[in-house]
Amino acid sequence: MKSRWTEQGAREAIRRWAGTHGEDFALRLYTARLIGEDSTLVLHGGGNVSLKGAYRTILGESVEALFIKGSGGDLATLESNGMPALDLAYLRRLRALSTLTDDAMVNEFRTHLFDATAPSPSIETLVHAFLPPRFIDHSHADAILVLTNQPDVEALIREALGESVSILPYVRPGFELAKAIIDLYERKPKVEGIVLLQHGLITFGDDARTSYERHIALVDRCEKVIERRAARLATRTRAKVLVT
């Protein structure tokens, strides 16, 4: 897998979307679409992306916001209205809670949108809110799922990605997942990403290109491990046929 970022594509994205919430927001949409257009990363409606930035209120105040893909939105065709903005400072305070049901969590999202008509934010909004990096990309890449659904999963992930990622056992999406991810991240904040077993991959960065290209590079390394192991299996199979 190779990065599909181009300077021309980035410039076109800035011309198209920067008028909404600035250049970072435009590049967020650009890389979101690059991920969404690849069916080996996400299917229609899958995956998630976010950006931490500023939202200007009707009073002219600049408020720290989390822009995140709306629930069920398609990354491949994502537009500015598909990235609802929420009050980030408030979302971060929710980490102090010991429990939060899905219904209560969704209510907190709806009541802390800056635009009441915006689509409902993703169920994984708190994952993106709790993690400190400005740009976050999340996919359900085929190569990641192939490795994380094997019995020797941790050895396979380390073979492919070494210590560049943290590994989190499966946790159902929601408040508990968000708490587990930020706890894991704070123990090892220099990693390039987090592999969620039986779920997918999260990468992050301070700019859109870094987060996106980290994602692609990690998936590419997983693909290469799968290819090597498939080649070894094919070689052993041919040898067994010749012997018999």
C-alpha positions as CSV (number, residue, x, y, z in Angstrom):
1,M,0.0,0.0,0.0
2,K,1.3,3.4,-1.0
3,S,0.4,7.0,0.1
4,R,-1.9,8.7,-2.4
5,W,-1.2,12.2,-1.1
6,T,-0.2,14.7,-3.8
7,E,0.6,18.4,-3.5
8,Q,-1.9,19.1,-6.2
9,G,-4.6,17.2,-4.4
10,A,-3.8,19.1,-1.2
11,R,-4.0,22.5,-3.0
12,E,-7.3,21.6,-4.6
13,A,-8.7,20.6,-1.1
14,I,-7.6,23.9,0.4
15,R,-9.3,25.8,-2.5
16,R,-12.4,23.7,-2.0
17,W,-12.9,23.6,1.8
18,A,-10.6,26.1,3.6
19,G,-13.3,28.7,3.6
20,T,-15.3,26.6,6.1
21,H,-12.9,26.1,9.0
22,G,-9.4,26.8,7.6
23,E,-6.6,24.9,5.8
24,D,-6.2,22.2,8.4
25,F,-9.9,21.3,8.1
26,A,-9.6,21.2,4.3
27,L,-6.6,18.8,4.5
28,R,-8.5,16.8,7.1
29,L,-11.3,16.2,4.5
30,Y,-8.7,15.5,1.8
31,T,-7.0,12.7,3.7
32,A,-10.3,11.4,5.0
33,R,-11.4,10.9,1.4
34,L,-8.1,9.2,0.5
35,I,-8.8,6.6,3.2
36,G,-12.4,6.2,2.2
37,E,-11.7,5.6,-1.4
38,D,-9.7,2.5,-0.6
39,S,-12.0,-0.4,0.1
40,T,-9.1,-2.4,1.7
41,L,-9.1,0.3,4.4
42,V,-12.8,0.9,5.0
43,L,-16.2,0.0,3.5
44,H,-19.0,2.5,2.9
45,G,-19.9,4.1,6.2
46,G,-16.9,2.6,8.1
47,G,-13.8,4.2,9.5
48,N,-13.4,7.5,11.3
49,V,-11.4,10.7,11.3
50,S,-11.1,13.8,13.4
51,L,-9.4,17.2,13.9
52,K,-9.0,19.4,16.9
53,G,-9.3,23.0,15.9
54,A,-11.1,26.2,16.5
55,Y,-14.8,26.9,16.0
56,R,-16.0,30.6,15.8
57,T,-19.3,31.1,17.5
58,I,-22.0,33.6,16.6
59,L,-20.5,35.9,19.2
60,G,-17.2,35.9,17.3
61,E,-15.5,33.8,20.0
62,S,-13.0,31.1,19.1
63,V,-13.7,27.9,21.0
64,E,-11.7,24.7,21.0
65,A,-13.6,22.1,19.1
66,L,-13.5,18.5,17.9
67,F,-14.5,18.0,14.3
68,I,-15.4,14.4,13.7
69,K,-17.1,12.3,11.1
70,G,-20.8,11.9,11.6
71,S,-22.1,8.5,12.5
72,G,-22.5,6.3,9.3
73,G,-21.0,9.0,7.1
74,D,-19.0,7.8,4.0
75,L,-15.4,8.9,4.2
76,A,-15.0,8.6,0.4
77,T,-17.5,11.4,-0.2
78,L,-17.1,13.4,3.1
79,E,-18.0,17.1,2.9
80,S,-17.7,19.8,5.5
81,N,-21.2,19.3,6.8
82,G,-20.4,15.7,7.5
83,M,-17.8,16.7,10.2
84,P,-19.9,18.0,13.2
85,A,-18.1,20.2,15.7
86,L,-18.4,19.6,19.4
87,D,-17.2,21.4,22.5
88,L,-13.8,19.7,23.1
89,A,-13.1,21.0,26.6
90,Y,-16.4,19.6,27.8
91,L,-15.9,16.2,26.1
92,R,-12.5,15.8,27.8
93,R,-14.2,16.3,31.2
94,L,-16.2,13.2,30.7
95,R,-13.1,11.1,31.3
96,A,-13.6,11.7,35.0
97,L,-16.8,9.6,35.0
98,S,-16.5,6.0,36.1
99,T,-19.3,4.8,33.8
100,L,-21.4,6.3,31.0
101,T,-24.1,4.4,29.1
102,D,-24.4,4.6,25.4
103,D,-27.6,6.5,25.6
104,A,-26.2,9.0,28.0
105,M,-23.1,9.4,26.0
106,V,-25.0,10.1,22.8
107,N,-27.1,12.7,24.7
108,E,-23.9,14.5,25.8
109,F,-22.7,14.5,22.2
110,R,-26.0,16.0,20.9
111,T,-26.2,18.6,23.7
112,H,-22.6,19.8,23.1
113,L,-22.7,20.2,19.3
114,F,-22.1,23.8,18.1
115,D,-24.8,23.2,15.4
116,A,-28.0,21.6,16.5
117,T,-28.8,20.5,12.9
118,A,-25.5,18.6,12.5
119,P,-25.4,14.8,12.1
120,S,-24.9,12.7,15.2
121,P,-21.2,12.3,16.0
122,S,-19.6,8.9,15.8
123,I,-20.0,6.5,18.7
124,E,-16.2,6.7,19.0
125,T,-16.1,10.4,19.5
126,L,-14.6,10.2,23.0
127,V,-11.7,8.1,21.6
128,H,-10.8,11.1,19.5
129,A,-11.6,13.6,22.2
130,F,-9.4,12.0,24.9
131,L,-6.4,11.4,22.7
132,P,-4.3,14.6,22.5
133,P,-3.0,14.6,18.9
134,R,-4.7,17.0,16.6
135,F,-5.4,14.6,13.7
136,I,-6.6,11.1,14.2
137,D,-7.3,8.4,11.6
138,H,-9.1,5.2,12.3
139,S,-9.7,2.4,9.7
140,H,-10.7,-1.3,9.7
141,A,-7.9,-2.2,7.3
142,D,-8.1,-5.7,5.8
143,A,-4.4,-6.4,6.6
144,I,-4.8,-5.4,10.2
145,L,-7.9,-7.6,10.6
146,V,-6.1,-10.5,9.0
147,L,-3.3,-10.4,11.6
148,T,-5.4,-9.5,14.6
149,N,-7.7,-12.5,14.0
150,Q,-4.9,-15.0,14.3
151,P,-4.2,-17.1,17.4
152,D,-0.6,-15.7,17.7
153,V,-1.8,-12.2,17.2
154,E,0.7,-10.2,19.3
155,A,3.7,-12.0,17.8
156,L,2.4,-11.2,14.3
157,I,1.8,-7.5,15.1
158,R,5.3,-7.2,16.6
159,E,6.8,-8.9,13.6
160,A,5.0,-6.4,11.3
161,L,5.2,-3.2,13.3
162,G,7.7,-3.7,16.1
163,E,7.3,-1.3,19.0
164,S,5.9,1.5,16.8
165,V,2.4,0.7,18.0
166,S,0.6,-0.2,21.2
167,I,-1.8,-3.1,21.2
168,L,-5.2,-3.1,22.8
169,P,-7.4,-6.3,23.3
170,Y,-10.9,-6.0,22.0
171,V,-13.2,-3.5,23.8
172,R,-16.7,-2.7,22.5
173,P,-16.8,0.8,21.0
174,G,-18.1,3.4,23.5
175,F,-17.0,5.0,26.7
176,E,-15.0,2.0,28.0
177,L,-13.0,1.8,24.7
178,A,-12.2,5.6,24.9
179,K,-11.0,5.2,28.5
180,A,-8.9,2.1,27.7
181,I,-7.3,3.8,24.7
182,I,-6.2,7.0,26.5
183,D,-4.9,4.9,29.4
184,L,-2.8,2.9,27.0
185,Y,-1.6,6.0,25.1
186,E,-0.5,7.7,28.2
187,R,1.7,4.8,29.1
188,K,3.5,5.0,25.7
189,P,2.8,8.4,24.1
190,K,5.5,8.2,21.5
191,V,3.9,5.4,19.4
192,E,2.7,6.0,15.9
193,G,-0.5,4.2,16.3
194,I,-2.7,1.8,18.3
195,V,-3.8,-1.6,17.0
196,L,-7.3,-2.6,18.3
197,L,-7.5,-6.4,18.2
198,Q,-10.4,-7.7,16.1
199,H,-11.3,-4.1,15.3
200,G,-8.8,-1.9,13.4
201,L,-6.0,0.7,13.5
202,I,-5.7,4.2,14.9
203,T,-2.9,6.6,13.9
204,F,-2.4,10.2,14.8
205,G,-0.2,13.3,14.2
206,D,0.0,17.0,14.4
207,D,-0.9,17.4,10.7
208,A,-3.1,15.7,8.2
209,R,-0.3,14.2,6.1
210,T,1.6,12.7,9.0
211,S,-1.4,10.9,10.5
212,Y,-2.5,9.6,7.0
213,E,0.9,8.5,5.9
214,R,1.6,6.8,9.2
215,H,-1.6,4.9,8.7
216,I,-0.6,3.8,5.2
217,A,2.9,2.9,6.2
218,L,1.7,0.7,9.1
219,V,-0.9,-1.1,6.9
220,D,1.8,-1.6,4.2
221,R,4.1,-3.3,6.7
222,C,1.2,-5.6,7.7
223,E,0.5,-6.5,4.1
224,K,4.2,-7.4,3.6
225,V,4.1,-9.8,6.5
226,I,1.0,-11.5,5.1
227,E,2.6,-11.7,1.7
228,R,5.8,-13.3,3.2
229,R,3.9,-15.8,5.2
230,A,1.6,-16.7,2.3
231,A,4.7,-17.3,0.1
232,R,6.3,-19.5,2.8
233,L,3.1,-21.5,3.1
234,A,2.9,-21.9,-0.7
235,T,6.5,-23.1,-0.8
236,R,5.9,-25.7,2.0
237,T,2.7,-26.9,0.2
238,R,4.6,-27.4,-3.1
239,A,7.4,-29.2,-1.3
240,K,4.9,-31.5,0.4
241,V,3.2,-32.3,-3.0
242,L,6.5,-33.2,-4.5
243,V,7.5,-35.5,-1.7
244,T,4.2,-37.3,-1.8
